[in-house]
Structure formats: C-alpha cells, structure tokens
C-alpha cells in the first residue's frame, strides 16, 4: 500500500502548479486595476462594500480592532480593520501616523501646536487630533522638510 501512495503523490504535483499560474494572471489584472484605483480603495462597512476616495479622508482613528474613518463631508465609517491594516493601502507620503490611535491626511493639516495637537480643516469643519511626544518631531520635520 505504501507503494501506491508514493506513486500517487507525484501525479498530484503538476496539478498544484496550475493555481500559481492563475495567481500570476490574477496579480497582473490586480496590478492594472490598482493603477486605475490609486486614489480610492474598497471598504467594508455595514454589510456593504463601497469605494472611498483617499482625498476625502481627513483622519482615521483606531478603536480596538476597528477603525473609524472621518471624511471631509462629515461622514464617518466604522470598518473592522486595524489602523495598520488600513495604512498599508494608503499613500505613505499623504498619510502620517501622528499617534498610536490616529492616522492623518497631511493635505488637511492647517496647524501643529506645541501642546501636541494637530488641527485639520476642510471647509467650515475642523478637527483637533492628538500627537504623541515621540511622533511630534518627525511630524514637524515632515512639514518643514521643504
């Protein structure tokens, strides 16, 4: 019986290669799609999937294993992803982690105070976001680097 099992295993290996070919073609399609969708990404909130434009995000707040996305129009989305899982999908030159619980869009920052707060503004709305002592210097350097 051992001879039959060892003989059957090599026959399965060529079939195991076919999914990897499908993965390559899927990744190629995903790469083309990602170049078209650079300015937005999919979120899953309230039993539906929606495209969210990255420029409309002012900040993202971590709430345990959830993240609350604050948009410029006042809309808030609660998604069941961690802050670091969302940060992977955002452009690192546009979003900065200013606190353990906050990721901010630097396009909406209007001031940074020594009292460890950053103020974001869009239209008539403004938000005060805490900045940790450890992140304050790097955040300040990112604004004054030019």
C-alpha positions in Angstrom: 0.0 0.0 0.0 2.8 2.4 0.6 3.9 2.0 -3.0 0.5 3.1 -4.2 0.6 6.2 -2.0 4.0 7.3 -3.1 3.2 6.7 -6.7 0.0 8.8 -6.5 1.7 11.8 -4.9 3.9 12.8 -7.8 0.9 12.7 -10.1 -0.7 15.5 -8.0 2.2 17.8 -8.1 1.8 19.1 -11.7 -1.8 20.0 -10.9 -0.6 22.0 -7.9 1.3 24.3 -10.4 -1.8 25.4 -12.2 -3.2 27.6 -9.3 0.1 29.5 -9.2 -0.4 30.3 -12.9 -3.9 31.6 -12.1 -2.4 33.7 -9.2 0.1 35.3 -11.6 -2.6 36.2 -14.1 -4.8 37.5 -11.2 -2.0 39.6 -9.9 -1.4 41.1 -13.3 -5.1 42.1 -13.5 -5.0 43.4 -10.0 -1.9 45.5 -10.8 -3.7 47.1 -13.8 -6.7 47.7 -11.6 -4.6 49.2 -8.8 -3.1 51.8 -11.2 -6.6 52.9 -12.1 -7.8 53.0 -8.5 -4.8 54.7 -6.9 -6.9 57.5 -5.5 -9.5 55.2 -3.8 -9.9 51.9 -2.1 -12.7 49.5 -1.0 -14.0 49.5 2.5 -16.5 47.0 4.0 -18.9 48.8 6.4 -22.5 47.9 7.4 -22.9 44.8 5.2 -21.8 46.5 2.0 -18.7 47.3 0.1 -18.0 50.9 -1.0 -15.3 52.7 -2.8 -13.9 55.5 -0.7 -11.8 58.3 -2.2 -8.5 58.8 -0.4 -8.5 62.6 -0.7 -11.8 62.7 1.1 -10.3 61.2 4.3 -9.3 63.6 7.0 -8.2 61.2 9.6 -8.6 57.6 10.7 -9.0 56.7 14.4 -8.3 53.3 15.9 -10.9 51.9 18.2 -9.6 48.5 19.4 -9.7 46.2 16.3 -11.9 48.7 14.4 -11.1 51.9 12.6 -13.3 55.0 12.3 -12.7 56.8 9.0 -13.6 60.5 9.2 -14.4 62.1 5.8 -14.4 65.7 4.8 -18.2 65.8 4.4 -18.7 64.7 8.0 -19.4 61.1 7.1 -17.9 58.5 9.5 -17.3 54.9 8.5 -16.6 52.2 11.0 -14.6 49.3 9.5 -13.5 46.1 11.1 -9.8 46.5 10.2 -6.9 47.7 12.4 -5.2 51.0 11.7 -2.1 49.4 10.5 -4.0 47.1 8.1 -5.6 50.2 6.5 -2.3 52.2 6.4 -0.9 49.6 4.0 -3.4 50.7 1.4 -2.8 54.4 1.8 0.0 56.5 0.2 2.7 57.0 2.9 3.6 60.5 1.6 0.0 61.6 2.2 -0.9 59.8 5.5 1.2 60.0 8.6 0.8 58.2 11.9 0.8 61.0 14.5 -0.4 58.9 17.4 -0.8 55.3 18.3 -4.5 55.7 17.6 -4.5 58.2 14.7 -3.5 58.4 11.1 -3.9 61.8 9.5 -4.1 63.1 5.9 -1.4 65.9 5.8 -3.3 67.6 2.9 -5.8 68.8 5.5 -3.4 70.0 8.2 -3.5 73.7 9.0 -1.5 73.9 12.2 0.7 71.9 14.6 1.0 73.2 18.2 3.5 72.5 20.9 0.7 71.3 23.1 0.8 68.2 21.0 -2.2 68.8 18.8 -2.6 69.0 15.1 -5.6 70.8 13.6 -7.1 69.5 10.4 -9.5 71.7 8.5 -11.8 71.3 5.5 -14.4 73.9 4.6 -16.1 75.0 7.8 -15.2 71.9 9.8 -12.1 71.4 11.9 -10.7 68.6 14.0 -8.1 68.6 16.8 -6.1 65.4 16.8 -3.6 64.5 19.5 0.1 64.0 18.6 2.3 61.7 20.7 5.5 63.1 22.1 7.5 60.6 20.2 5.9 61.4 16.9 5.9 65.2 17.3 9.5 65.8 15.9 9.1 63.5 12.9 5.7 65.1 12.1 7.2 68.6 12.4 10.2 67.5 10.2 7.8 66.2 7.5 6.2 69.6 7.3 9.3 71.7 7.4 11.5 69.5 5.2 10.9 71.6 2.1 
